[in-house]
């Protein structure tokens, strides 16, 4: 097996650590932080202390130098990654369910979670949350996990789980499905229990394709996220990075073709397979990064309006907020669009009004969305009134063709016929959304 650091490198600056200094010859464990080695404890011996930056030269018990000398491999490790070897504490009977243990495998002790239950052959089942791999070990190769804290050994059983854990019991979340080290899909689940070292037991809300329940899993925090924002309807574009709902999960992929009636060809990122999905089975892809949602798709270039294209214009002027007036884009003027309105007139009351409008107040005309079954109470709509489309909400259904609409911008309620209304849409990031992310959240 290769060294956990994979290659020689300069020691990183050490984080605050215990005040003791290991002496030459002290037996220690090294806890590397490189990807693929998280949770590993490699046995080593100290050969030299370096005060600046605070670090140690160590030689590993299990690795030899690659120069062909068969001598123990020397490396420099930051002091924060070096601890004493823990006392030998063999298991006394099967470990409790979800107890923190170390299992010896591939020349290192690896931090895992015991699954509990008596094995017929006396072996111990251990789950490694980062990969979710479950392995069985002889009891002699499993030890209780101990933490080195301020110069003393502590059992996780005697250490309180942080009260600031991100998710508590019952929290609805999404859990990543992994292929190798890559996330390929997200599945809905509920947190059942928070356990040691930012790990969680999750209970899935969905089933396998054969109808059987998905088993509970122990999952690392980095593979869990809150339920993402999801607009009720989005007009997608080719090359949009999205997630498509298939087999009870949201799979990562991209839009490759747009079809009539809000249907799209969706290409799964990890398989390359293409399927056709309805608008409701798709959502824009967002990543949960540093406690915030970030839209992944870069397919959100500034909208360009060709000469002669039909547009709508908004205004922040008092008395016009929430309204959109239709017109025609004549040409671009730096950061503005010259627009000729369809219904608004110039001062002579006969010539169509022309204005240079800042681009953020111009959008394409929204899609024609037929509403065959009528509008419902609290539906977000635009009402055609006073030469424009005004954003409001259905406050009362009078009949299947007549509605009362409340306008928040000027706090009035008016009556409209079905033909005077359309579903409200927002133009966000170069695409149409039937409900804004803010409203949906």
Secondary structure, 3 states (H helix, E strand, C coil): CCCCCCCCCCCCCCCCCCCCCCCCCCEEEECCCCCCCCCEEEEEEEEEEECCCCEEEEEEEEEECCCCCCCEEEEEEEHHHEEECCCCCECCCCCCCCCEEEEEECCEEEEEEECCCCCCCCCEEEEECCCCEEEEECHHHEEECEEEECCEEEEHHHCCCCCCCCCCCCCEEEEEEEECCEEEEEEEEEEEEEECCCEEEEEECCECCCCCECCCEEEEHHHEEECCCCCCCECCCCCCEEEEEECCEEEEEEEEEEECCCEEEEEECCCCCEEEEEHHHEEECEEEECCEEEECCCCCCCCCCCCCCEEEEECCCCCCCCEEEEEEEEEEECCEEEEEEEEEECCCCCCEEEEEEEHHHEEECCCCCCCCCCCCCCCEEEEEECCEEEEEEEEEECCCCEEEEEECCCCEEEEEEHHHEEECCEEECCEEECCCHHHHC
